[in-house]
Amino acid sequence: MSRNRYVGDYRLIESIDGHGRIKTDYEYIGAAYCFAEGAVTARRLLRRALLLCALGWLAFVGALVPLSAASRTLWVSLPFAFAAVPLALMTATLFRTQRTAEPLEHRHADQLENRCPACSFFVALLSGIALAGEGVNLLRRTALLRGDIAFSLGAAVLLSVGLCCHRLWKRLKCRKAE
């Protein structure tokens, strides 16, 4: 993946301000993108995805607050902790896209179509691994605490959030505007 992937989509504009300093600004000259199913449907789906992300953050924090054996087990706590990274990337992309009006820039459409499905997949995968590790702890008869119920519920909710968000991306496709 190139660092300067969208450089050709922008033009630099230099102007002189009132104090005689050169001010550099940019202008988007790339292709315009719009949602394939329409702006109204896309805004509704984006709000739904943001609500799911908020639910995912509540489940994530709620699972880590109480003292549990899962938080002291490395193969359970590490995948669950790393699930915060794709959840944060997905939430940030959704906030950015929610604030942007149509037509979308190439980088916004690209992030919505490529980054978000991968992030939701990894949220579901990592929280599923943590939930499976909690099941292994249960089978090994590890001394479980009351916080393990909250951890298991939080991991299950985060898993379902990742799966529900993954289903939403099929309807949030972007296409070049005409």
Protein Blocks (a to p, Z undefined) as FASTA:
>chain_A
ZZklmlmmpccdddddfkopacdddddfbdcdddfkbjklmmmmmmmmmmmmmmmmmmmm
mmmmpgcfklmpmklmmmmmmmmmmmmmmmmmmmmmmmpccdddfklmmmmmmmmmmmmm
mmmmmmmmmmmmmmmmmmnopacdfklmmmmmmmmmmmmmmmmmmmmmmmmcccddZZ
